[in-house]
């Protein structure tokens, strides 16, 4: 195995991620808007200590394409 494989394997096996935060989802013209923040902590499970804590702002807009809903023929 390469050094990169060993590093990734150790990160996945020994660590966990806690994610908390608040988000506001709004319907806007052509899609959705997401705003808020995410607080993430990477924790070493073997030593039971936090390795990295991040408070990241979230400001995203997601565009949704045209949606076609077929209706049954009314007789």
Backbone as a chain_set.jsonl record, in Angstrom:
{"seq": "XXXXXXXXXXXXXXXXXXXXXXXXXXXXXXXXXXXXXXXXXXXXXXXXXXXXXXXXXXXXXXXXXXXXXXXXXXX", "coords": {"N": [[0.837, -1.188, 0.0], [0.377, 2.305, -0.571], [1.726, 5.362, 0.829], [-0.228, 7.312, 0.913], [-2.588, 5.762, 0.855], [-2.335, 4.453, 3.35], [-2.471, 6.678, 5.068], [-5.088, 7.674, 4.574], [-6.59, 5.441, 5.345], [-5.954, 5.291, 8.1], [-7.042, 7.742, 8.949], [-9.777, 7.308, 8.525], [-10.365, 5.009, 10.081], [-9.632, 5.713, 12.714], [-10.822, 8.123, 13.396], [-13.659, 10.291, 14.012], [-16.459, 12.288, 12.942], [-18.213, 15.026, 14.119], [-21.091, 16.853, 13.436], [-22.793, 19.843, 13.677], [-25.242, 22.453, 13.501], [-27.09, 25.21, 12.026], [-29.531, 25.788, 9.547], [-31.155, 27.707, 7.063], [-33.61, 27.227, 4.782], [-34.828, 28.438, 1.812], [-37.348, 29.015, -0.615], [-36.686, 30.223, -3.735], [-36.851, 32.223, -6.757], [-36.506, 30.024, -9.323], [-35.195, 28.022, -7.863], [-33.602, 26.903, -4.819], [-32.52, 28.467, -1.775], [-29.912, 28.258, 0.542], [-28.88, 29.052, 3.726], [-26.772, 29.673, 6.56], [-24.857, 28.112, 9.197], [-22.26, 25.698, 9.785], [-20.975, 23.68, 12.292], [-18.244, 21.78, 12.758], [-16.472, 19.002, 14.084], [-13.565, 17.143, 14.158], [-12.692, 14.17, 15.608], [-10.348, 12.271, 17.427], [-10.706, 8.973, 17.94], [-9.24, 7.085, 19.354], [-7.635, 8.492, 21.237], [-9.547, 10.078, 22.318], [-9.793, 12.868, 21.868], [-10.392, 16.125, 20.494], [-9.377, 16.903, 17.179], [-9.616, 18.792, 15.158], [-11.554, 21.7, 14.797], [-14.155, 23.33, 13.15], [-15.952, 26.169, 12.204], [-18.025, 26.85, 9.845], [-19.374, 29.134, 7.512], [-22.419, 28.906, 5.627], [-23.648, 29.552, 2.491], [-25.53, 29.152, -0.049], [-26.918, 28.606, -3.301], [-29.236, 26.739, -5.012], [-30.069, 25.686, -8.14], [-33.023, 24.677, -9.764], [-34.148, 22.706, -12.359], [-36.627, 22.832, -15.008], [-39.734, 21.498, -14.108], [-41.894, 18.978, -15.031], [-45.136, 17.965, -14.696], [-47.101, 15.374, -15.416], [-50.541, 15.308, -16.222], [-53.566, 13.465, -15.826], [-55.838, 12.7, -18.501], [-58.833, 14.436, -18.604], [-62.163, 13.522, -18.909]], "CA": [[0.0, 0.0, 0.0], [1.133, 3.551, -0.618], [1.643, 6.209, 2.02], [-1.529, 7.976, 0.871], [-3.579, 4.77, 1.274], [-2.196, 4.273, 4.795], [-2.953, 7.885, 5.72], [-6.547, 7.699, 4.473], [-7.11, 4.343, 6.164], [-5.834, 5.688, 9.505], [-8.001, 8.808, 9.211], [-11.131, 6.759, 8.558], [-10.524, 4.047, 11.166], [-9.38, 6.274, 14.044], [-11.465, 9.41, 13.631], [-15.085, 10.474, 13.755], [-16.803, 13.677, 12.679], [-19.468, 15.522, 14.687], [-21.549, 18.021, 12.69], [-23.946, 20.556, 14.213], [-25.406, 23.735, 12.841], [-28.441, 25.618, 11.68], [-29.683, 26.164, 8.15], [-32.43, 28.242, 6.621], [-33.845, 26.864, 3.382], [-35.878, 29.287, 1.252], [-37.676, 28.814, -2.023], [-36.473, 31.455, -4.497], [-37.155, 32.073, -8.175], [-35.612, 29.12, -10.03], [-34.508, 27.026, -7.042], [-33.592, 26.998, -3.366], [-31.409, 29.182, -1.155], [-29.547, 27.677, 1.828], [-27.992, 29.932, 4.487], [-26.595, 29.265, 7.947], [-23.476, 27.755, 9.493], [-22.033, 24.314, 10.204], [-19.894, 23.51, 13.246], [-17.746, 20.412, 12.596], [-15.335, 18.625, 14.912], [-12.946, 15.85, 13.867], [-12.274, 13.651, 16.903], [-9.53, 11.054, 17.453], [-11.409, 8.015, 18.775], [-8.3, 6.362, 20.215], [-7.217, 9.371, 22.327], [-10.736, 10.808, 22.752], [-9.501, 14.297, 21.836], [-10.687, 16.773, 19.209], [-8.206, 17.226, 16.364], [-9.893, 19.977, 14.357], [-12.897, 22.249, 14.93], [-14.396, 24.312, 12.099], [-17.256, 26.819, 12.144], [-18.04, 27.311, 8.452], [-20.634, 29.71, 7.034], [-23.011, 28.271, 4.447], [-24.471, 30.454, 1.691], [-25.578, 28.465, -1.341], [-28.162, 28.663, -4.07], [-29.37, 25.549, -5.848], [-31.026, 25.886, -9.218], [-33.824, 23.499, -10.111], [-34.633, 22.797, -13.737], [-38.062, 22.807, -15.232], [-40.394, 20.271, -13.649], [-43.112, 18.709, -15.787], [-46.004, 17.008, -13.999], [-48.154, 14.953, -16.349], [-51.88, 15.195, -15.643], [-54.406, 12.525, -16.601], [-56.821, 13.337, -19.352], [-60.155, 14.535, -17.962], [-63.219, 13.334, -19.902]], "C": [[0.878, 1.247, 0.0], [0.957, 4.333, 0.68], [0.283, 6.905, 2.077], [-2.633, 7.018, 1.31], [-3.535, 4.553, 2.781], [-2.743, 5.473, 5.564], [-4.479, 7.942, 5.716], [-7.17, 6.623, 5.342], [-7.055, 4.703, 7.645], [-6.828, 6.789, 9.858], [-9.416, 8.268, 9.352], [-11.335, 5.85, 9.758], [-10.441, 4.688, 12.549], [-10.195, 7.513, 14.37], [-12.957, 9.363, 13.361], [-15.342, 11.961, 13.57], [-18.163, 13.965, 13.313], [-19.844, 16.78, 13.927], [-22.812, 18.56, 13.344], [-24.084, 21.847, 13.433], [-26.865, 24.034, 12.586], [-28.451, 26.09, 10.235], [-31.074, 26.736, 7.932], [-32.547, 27.935, 5.135], [-35.043, 27.674, 2.887], [-36.097, 28.922, -0.204], [-37.535, 30.17, -2.709], [-36.782, 31.169, -5.962], [-36.105, 31.178, -8.844], [-34.894, 28.108, -9.161], [-34.672, 27.241, -5.557], [-32.379, 27.798, -2.909], [-31.172, 28.572, 0.222], [-28.547, 28.611, 2.501], [-27.907, 29.427, 5.917], [-25.131, 29.026, 8.246], [-23.418, 26.311, 9.969], [-20.821, 24.285, 11.128], [-19.478, 22.047, 13.197], [-16.54, 20.187, 13.497], [-14.85, 17.245, 14.484], [-12.317, 15.378, 15.174], [-11.477, 12.363, 16.735], [-10.182, 10.086, 18.434], [-10.477, 7.273, 19.742], [-7.918, 7.194, 21.442], [-8.38, 10.155, 22.931], [-10.476, 12.308, 22.87], [-9.906, 14.875, 20.482], [-9.398, 17.151, 18.491], [-8.405, 18.564, 15.672], [-11.334, 20.401, 14.579], [-13.056, 23.38, 13.918], [-15.816, 24.849, 12.244], [-17.331, 27.49, 10.777], [-19.388, 27.927, 8.096], [-21.108, 28.995, 5.77], [-23.909, 29.303, 3.763], [-24.484, 29.894, 0.273], [-26.94, 28.676, -1.997], [-28.163, 27.479, -5.022], [-30.446, 25.819, -6.883], [-31.727, 24.582, -9.552], [-34.35, 23.705, -11.52], [-36.144, 22.733, -13.817], [-38.635, 21.461, -14.834], [-41.7, 20.127, -14.424], [-43.893, 17.639, -15.052], [-47.123, 16.618, -14.961], [-49.492, 14.798, -15.617], [-52.706, 14.217, -16.479], [-55.445, 13.302, -17.419], [-58.185, 13.287, -18.679], [-61.222, 14.458, -19.052], [-64.556, 13.696, -19.354]], "O": [[1.995, 1.229, 0.517], [0.126, 3.986, 1.52], [-0.291, 7.068, 3.154], [-3.526, 7.414, 2.059], [-4.582, 4.476, 3.425], [-3.402, 5.308, 6.59], [-5.092, 8.228, 6.744], [-8.176, 6.869, 6.008], [-8.013, 4.447, 8.374], [-7.4, 6.777, 10.948], [-10.173, 8.725, 10.209], [-12.385, 5.913, 10.399], [-11.124, 4.24, 13.47], [-10.25, 7.915, 15.533], [-13.453, 8.53, 12.603], [-14.539, 12.795, 13.989], [-19.136, 13.248, 13.079], [-19.02, 17.683, 13.779], [-23.782, 17.828, 13.541], [-23.139, 22.285, 12.777], [-27.751, 23.233, 12.883], [-27.499, 26.712, 9.763], [-32.045, 26.295, 8.546], [-31.7, 28.331, 4.334], [-36.13, 27.611, 3.462], [-35.164, 28.569, -0.926], [-38.179, 31.144, -2.318], [-36.954, 30.016, -6.357], [-34.934, 31.552, -8.917], [-34.043, 27.38, -9.672], [-35.714, 27.693, -5.083], [-31.342, 27.806, -3.572], [-32.117, 28.387, 0.989], [-27.502, 28.929, 1.934], [-28.852, 28.826, 6.429], [-24.258, 29.645, 7.638], [-24.396, 25.772, 10.487], [-19.761, 24.809, 10.784], [-20.262, 21.167, 13.551], [-15.694, 21.067, 13.653], [-15.627, 16.291, 14.449], [-11.512, 16.088, 15.777], [-11.88, 11.47, 15.99], [-10.209, 10.351, 19.635], [-10.898, 6.881, 20.831], [-7.879, 6.674, 22.557], [-8.211, 10.825, 23.95], [-10.883, 12.942, 23.844], [-9.784, 14.211, 19.452], [-8.453, 17.649, 19.102], [-7.483, 19.377, 15.602], [-12.239, 19.567, 14.555], [-12.214, 24.273, 13.831], [-16.766, 24.081, 12.388], [-16.769, 28.566, 10.574], [-20.43, 27.322, 8.345], [-20.304, 28.542, 4.955], [-24.816, 29.856, 4.384], [-23.563, 30.133, -0.508], [-27.954, 28.891, -1.334], [-27.196, 27.253, -5.749], [-31.587, 26.139, -6.547], [-31.105, 23.521, -9.614], [-34.926, 24.746, -11.836], [-36.836, 22.595, -12.809], [-38.089, 20.413, -15.181], [-42.513, 21.051, -14.463], [-43.387, 16.543, -14.809], [-47.987, 17.434, -15.282], [-49.553, 14.227, -14.529], [-52.556, 14.155, -17.699], [-55.857, 14.404, -17.058], [-58.635, 12.23, -18.239], [-61.194, 15.234, -20.008], [-65.56, 13.597, -20.059]]}, "num_chains": 1, "name": "protein.A"}
